[in-house]
Amino acid sequence: MKKEIPLEVINEVPSFSVTKRQEEKEKLQNRLKRIEGQVRGIQKMIDEDRYCVDVLVQLSAVNAALKKVGYTLLEQHTKGCVANAIKSGEEEQALDELMKVIHQFTK
Protein backbone atom coordinates (compact mmCIF):
# COMPACT_ATOMS: atom_id res chain seq x y z
CA MET A 1 0.00 0.00 0.00
CA LYS A 2 1.38 3.39 -1.00
CA LYS A 3 1.87 6.11 1.58
CA GLU A 4 0.13 9.33 0.62
CA ILE A 5 2.18 12.49 0.79
CA PRO A 6 0.29 15.48 2.21
CA LEU A 7 -0.44 18.15 -0.39
CA GLU A 8 1.35 20.83 1.66
CA VAL A 9 4.56 18.79 1.46
CA ILE A 10 4.26 18.43 -2.31
CA ASN A 11 3.71 22.18 -2.78
CA GLU A 12 6.46 23.15 -0.36
CA VAL A 13 9.26 25.41 -1.62
CA PRO A 14 12.45 23.33 -1.88
CA SER A 15 14.60 23.64 1.19
CA PHE A 16 18.26 24.61 1.15
CA SER A 17 19.27 20.97 1.40
CA VAL A 18 17.20 19.99 -1.65
CA THR A 19 18.70 22.87 -3.63
CA LYS A 20 22.15 21.98 -2.36
CA ARG A 21 21.68 18.35 -3.40
CA GLN A 22 20.65 19.47 -6.89
CA GLU A 23 23.75 21.67 -7.17
CA GLU A 24 25.98 18.79 -6.04
CA LYS A 25 24.29 16.47 -8.52
CA GLU A 26 24.91 18.92 -11.36
CA LYS A 27 28.57 19.29 -10.33
CA LEU A 28 29.03 15.51 -10.39
CA GLN A 29 27.31 15.21 -13.75
CA ASN A 30 29.53 17.95 -15.18
CA ARG A 31 32.64 16.20 -13.85
CA LEU A 32 31.53 12.94 -15.42
CA LYS A 33 30.93 14.67 -18.75
CA ARG A 34 34.48 16.07 -18.61
CA ILE A 35 35.80 12.60 -17.82
CA GLU A 36 33.82 11.23 -20.75
CA GLY A 37 35.50 13.81 -22.97
CA GLN A 38 38.90 12.78 -21.64
CA VAL A 39 38.17 9.12 -22.42
CA ARG A 40 37.15 10.02 -25.96
CA GLY A 41 40.39 11.96 -26.26
CA ILE A 42 42.31 8.88 -25.18
CA GLN A 43 40.49 6.80 -27.77
CA LYS A 44 41.50 9.32 -30.41
CA MET A 45 45.11 9.26 -29.18
CA ILE A 46 45.17 5.49 -29.58
CA ASP A 47 43.59 5.72 -33.06
CA GLU A 48 46.32 8.20 -34.00
CA ASP A 49 49.09 5.96 -32.58
CA ARG A 50 50.19 8.64 -30.14
CA TYR A 51 53.19 8.08 -27.91
CA CYS A 52 52.39 5.49 -25.22
CA VAL A 53 53.59 7.66 -22.34
CA ASP A 54 51.22 10.45 -23.38
CA VAL A 55 48.31 8.00 -23.41
CA LEU A 56 49.32 6.62 -20.01
CA VAL A 57 49.46 10.13 -18.54
CA GLN A 58 45.92 10.78 -19.77
CA LEU A 59 44.73 7.44 -18.37
CA SER A 60 46.18 8.41 -15.02
CA ALA A 61 44.33 11.72 -15.15
CA VAL A 62 41.02 9.95 -15.89
CA ASN A 63 41.62 7.50 -13.06
CA ALA A 64 42.29 10.36 -10.62
CA ALA A 65 39.18 12.22 -11.80
CA LEU A 66 37.00 9.13 -11.31
CA LYS A 67 38.42 8.59 -7.83
CA LYS A 68 37.57 12.20 -6.98
CA VAL A 69 33.96 11.64 -8.09
CA GLY A 70 33.86 8.48 -5.98
CA TYR A 71 35.22 10.20 -2.89
CA THR A 72 32.71 13.02 -3.34
CA LEU A 73 29.84 10.53 -3.54
CA LEU A 74 31.19 8.60 -0.56
CA GLU A 75 31.34 11.81 1.48
CA GLN A 76 27.81 12.80 0.49
CA HIS A 77 26.53 9.32 1.30
CA THR A 78 28.20 9.37 4.71
CA LYS A 79 27.01 12.86 5.64
CA GLY A 80 23.51 12.27 4.28
CA CYS A 81 22.26 8.71 4.12
CA VAL A 82 24.45 7.22 6.84
CA ALA A 83 23.93 10.14 9.22
CA ASN A 84 20.15 9.93 8.74
CA ALA A 85 20.15 6.17 9.30
CA ILE A 86 22.11 6.63 12.52
CA LYS A 87 19.67 9.28 13.72
CA SER A 88 16.76 6.93 13.02
CA GLY A 89 18.33 4.12 15.04
CA GLU A 90 19.66 2.01 12.17
CA GLU A 91 23.30 2.67 12.96
CA GLU A 92 24.52 -0.92 12.82
CA GLN A 93 23.11 -1.58 9.35
CA ALA A 94 24.27 1.81 8.06
CA LEU A 95 27.80 1.40 9.38
CA ASP A 96 28.07 -2.16 8.05
CA GLU A 97 26.99 -0.99 4.62
CA LEU A 98 29.37 1.97 4.77
CA MET A 99 32.30 -0.27 5.63
CA LYS A 100 31.45 -2.59 2.72
CA VAL A 101 31.27 0.37 0.35
CA ILE A 102 34.60 1.76 1.60
CA HIS A 103 36.21 -1.68 1.22
CA GLN A 104 34.85 -2.06 -2.33
CA PHE A 105 35.83 1.48 -3.32
CA THR A 106 39.39 1.22 -2.05
CA LYS A 107 40.22 -2.07 -3.83
Backbone bond lengths (Angstrom), bond angles and torsions (degrees), N, CA, C in turn:
res aa  C-N    CA-C-N  psi(-1)  N-CA   C-N-CA  omega(-1)  CA-C   N-CA-C  phi
1 M - - - 1.443 - - 1.529 109.08 -
2 K 1.329 116.13 131.86 1.455 120.59 -178.44 1.518 111.10 -78.57
3 K 1.333 114.95 142.44 1.455 120.69 174.51 1.519 108.27 -83.31
4 E 1.318 117.30 132.98 1.453 119.61 178.68 1.521 109.64 -87.45
5 I 1.331 114.95 136.00 1.448 121.11 178.72 1.526 107.96 -93.03
6 P 1.331 117.45 127.23 1.465 119.66 179.27 1.526 111.27 -56.73
7 L 1.330 116.19 142.66 1.457 122.06 -177.75 1.524 112.09 -57.55
8 E 1.339 117.58 -36.38 1.471 119.49 -179.44 1.526 111.93 -65.35
9 V 1.320 117.66 -27.91 1.461 120.83 177.27 1.527 109.93 -73.85
10 I 1.322 116.43 -40.04 1.463 120.83 179.61 1.525 110.63 -63.96
11 N 1.337 117.49 -40.44 1.459 121.54 -176.66 1.523 113.70 -86.67
12 E 1.313 116.49 1.87 1.458 121.42 -177.18 1.526 110.77 -65.94
13 V 1.335 116.47 142.72 1.466 121.56 174.92 1.521 107.27 -68.46
14 P 1.349 117.50 134.82 1.461 119.22 -178.17 1.524 111.52 -55.93
15 S 1.312 115.06 137.46 1.450 120.11 179.10 1.514 110.04 -77.52
16 F 1.323 115.74 170.93 1.462 121.15 178.43 1.513 110.52 -55.98
17 S 1.322 117.30 -41.49 1.463 120.07 -176.08 1.525 111.25 -66.53
18 V 1.331 118.44 -36.27 1.459 120.75 177.69 1.518 109.42 -67.00
19 T 1.323 116.76 -43.76 1.461 121.48 177.84 1.512 110.14 -63.11
20 K 1.312 116.50 -42.95 1.460 121.69 179.78 1.528 110.13 -62.15
21 R 1.324 116.54 -43.47 1.466 120.09 178.48 1.522 110.76 -60.78
22 Q 1.328 117.40 -40.44 1.461 121.08 179.55 1.529 110.21 -64.72
23 E 1.322 117.08 -41.30 1.466 120.82 177.81 1.524 110.75 -62.69
24 E 1.324 116.85 -43.55 1.465 121.27 179.61 1.526 110.45 -64.31
25 K 1.321 116.13 -40.30 1.458 121.01 178.61 1.532 110.36 -61.48
26 E 1.319 116.12 -44.54 1.468 120.43 179.34 1.524 111.13 -64.15
27 K 1.337 117.32 -39.18 1.465 120.67 177.40 1.523 110.82 -61.61
28 L 1.335 116.49 -44.57 1.465 120.13 179.34 1.528 111.13 -64.81
29 Q 1.311 116.82 -41.75 1.461 119.85 178.87 1.527 110.70 -62.92
30 N 1.327 117.04 -40.91 1.462 120.42 178.35 1.524 111.53 -64.61
31 R 1.343 116.40 -40.47 1.463 119.61 176.53 1.513 111.10 -61.31
32 L 1.322 116.26 -43.87 1.461 120.34 -179.64 1.523 111.45 -65.01
33 K 1.311 117.52 -35.50 1.470 120.57 176.33 1.528 110.68 -65.53
34 R 1.345 116.55 -39.21 1.473 119.42 176.56 1.522 110.53 -64.70
35 I 1.320 116.08 -41.33 1.468 120.60 178.23 1.537 109.69 -62.37
36 E 1.312 115.67 -42.42 1.466 119.96 177.85 1.532 110.14 -58.11
37 G 1.314 116.19 -42.29 1.467 120.43 177.14 1.517 112.02 -62.82
38 Q 1.343 116.02 -39.63 1.459 119.88 177.41 1.528 110.99 -62.83
39 V 1.329 116.71 -42.08 1.466 120.88 -179.96 1.525 109.96 -63.67
40 R 1.302 117.08 -42.04 1.471 120.09 177.26 1.525 110.63 -62.84
41 G 1.327 115.86 -36.62 1.459 119.86 176.49 1.524 111.41 -63.97
42 I 1.313 116.12 -38.72 1.473 120.45 177.78 1.533 109.96 -65.77
43 Q 1.316 116.36 -41.70 1.468 119.25 176.99 1.525 110.68 -58.25
44 K 1.313 115.87 -42.79 1.463 120.84 179.42 1.535 110.39 -65.05
45 M 1.328 116.22 -40.81 1.467 120.01 178.31 1.532 110.51 -59.53
46 I 1.314 116.11 -41.97 1.466 120.15 179.56 1.531 109.96 -67.01
47 D 1.337 116.96 -43.65 1.471 120.56 177.21 1.525 111.25 -57.74
48 E 1.324 115.93 -35.19 1.472 120.88 -177.67 1.527 113.00 -89.40
49 D 1.349 116.15 7.34 1.471 121.35 -179.55 1.525 112.36 54.41
50 R 1.322 115.90 44.41 1.467 120.24 178.17 1.514 110.43 -68.53
51 Y 1.298 115.81 161.40 1.459 123.54 -178.38 1.534 109.86 -57.01
52 C 1.327 115.94 131.30 1.465 122.50 -174.66 1.526 112.98 -53.94
53 V 1.315 117.19 -42.10 1.467 120.65 -178.14 1.530 110.45 -62.14
54 D 1.320 117.24 -38.78 1.467 120.54 178.11 1.530 110.85 -63.49
55 V 1.319 116.25 -40.64 1.467 120.77 178.30 1.523 109.64 -65.36
56 L 1.325 116.50 -44.39 1.466 120.49 -180.00 1.527 111.98 -61.92
57 V 1.317 117.00 -38.25 1.473 120.71 177.69 1.527 109.53 -62.36
58 Q 1.324 116.93 -42.54 1.464 120.24 179.26 1.532 111.33 -67.40
59 L 1.321 117.15 -38.41 1.465 120.43 175.97 1.523 111.09 -61.26
60 S 1.310 115.96 -40.23 1.465 120.40 177.76 1.530 110.88 -63.05
61 A 1.319 116.05 -40.32 1.470 120.39 179.01 1.530 111.00 -64.02
62 V 1.336 117.14 -41.39 1.463 121.26 178.48 1.522 110.14 -64.68
63 N 1.318 116.09 -43.54 1.462 120.70 178.86 1.529 110.65 -59.45
64 A 1.322 117.38 -45.23 1.467 121.17 179.17 1.530 111.02 -63.93
65 A 1.324 116.97 -39.89 1.468 120.71 179.65 1.526 110.90 -65.34
66 L 1.323 117.38 -41.09 1.463 120.55 177.77 1.523 111.18 -65.48
67 K 1.317 116.78 -39.86 1.473 119.56 177.69 1.527 110.51 -62.49
68 K 1.329 116.42 -38.36 1.471 119.78 179.01 1.527 110.52 -63.93
69 V 1.321 117.73 -41.18 1.468 121.33 176.23 1.522 109.28 -61.37
70 G 1.326 116.58 -44.20 1.460 120.82 179.99 1.515 112.40 -62.14
71 Y 1.325 116.98 -44.55 1.462 119.86 179.03 1.530 111.13 -64.92
72 T 1.314 116.67 -36.76 1.468 120.39 177.32 1.524 110.07 -62.93
73 L 1.330 116.80 -46.36 1.470 120.29 178.44 1.522 111.46 -64.38
74 L 1.311 116.60 -40.05 1.466 120.33 178.68 1.526 110.74 -62.37
75 E 1.321 116.39 -41.52 1.469 120.38 178.35 1.529 110.92 -64.51
76 Q 1.334 116.16 -45.49 1.465 119.76 179.20 1.524 111.02 -62.76
77 H 1.312 116.72 -40.78 1.470 120.76 178.82 1.531 110.43 -62.52
78 T 1.320 115.82 -43.91 1.465 120.17 -178.64 1.524 111.10 -65.20
79 K 1.324 116.49 -47.98 1.468 120.43 -177.58 1.527 112.79 -72.37
80 G 1.317 117.11 -24.56 1.458 120.54 -178.24 1.511 112.60 -101.27
81 C 1.307 115.86 -78.71 1.472 122.02 -174.03 1.525 112.95 -61.00
82 V 1.320 116.58 -48.57 1.466 119.71 -177.29 1.525 110.50 -67.10
83 A 1.327 116.76 -44.28 1.466 119.97 179.57 1.528 110.76 -60.57
84 N 1.331 117.45 -42.03 1.465 120.94 179.12 1.522 111.49 -65.95
85 A 1.322 116.92 -39.49 1.469 120.15 178.47 1.531 110.63 -64.24
86 I 1.312 116.35 -39.62 1.466 120.32 178.40 1.524 110.26 -63.91
87 K 1.329 116.46 -44.23 1.464 120.71 179.31 1.526 112.01 -62.18
88 S 1.341 116.03 -30.65 1.467 118.88 -178.23 1.524 112.23 -91.60
89 G 1.336 116.95 8.98 1.455 120.73 174.41 1.519 115.64 88.71
90 E 1.308 117.15 11.23 1.466 121.00 -179.80 1.525 110.93 -106.45
91 E 1.337 115.16 38.30 1.462 119.29 -173.34 1.524 114.10 -63.22
92 E 1.315 117.95 -38.42 1.468 119.54 -176.82 1.527 111.17 -64.77
93 Q 1.321 116.95 -46.96 1.461 121.12 178.25 1.523 110.90 -62.54
94 A 1.335 116.65 -45.04 1.457 121.37 -177.36 1.525 111.10 -63.30
95 L 1.326 116.45 -43.62 1.462 119.88 -178.99 1.526 111.53 -70.13
96 D 1.321 117.46 -36.94 1.468 120.44 175.70 1.525 110.71 -61.19
97 E 1.323 115.49 -46.46 1.461 120.09 179.16 1.528 110.64 -63.01
98 L 1.325 116.63 -42.95 1.459 120.80 179.58 1.520 111.16 -60.20
99 M 1.313 116.89 -43.62 1.462 120.27 -179.93 1.530 110.77 -64.62
100 K 1.323 117.40 -38.30 1.465 120.44 177.14 1.531 110.92 -63.99
101 V 1.323 115.51 -42.34 1.466 120.30 179.48 1.530 110.28 -64.27
102 I 1.323 116.94 -45.02 1.469 120.56 179.31 1.539 109.37 -61.44
103 H 1.313 117.19 -44.00 1.460 120.62 179.43 1.523 110.78 -60.69
104 Q 1.326 116.76 -46.02 1.472 121.29 179.91 1.525 110.58 -63.91
105 F 1.315 116.64 -43.19 1.467 121.21 -175.92 1.512 112.39 -68.52
106 T 1.305 117.75 -31.05 1.469 120.49 -175.21 1.524 113.11 -93.60
107 K 1.319 118.33 6.82 1.478 121.30 177.60 1.508 110.12 -64.47
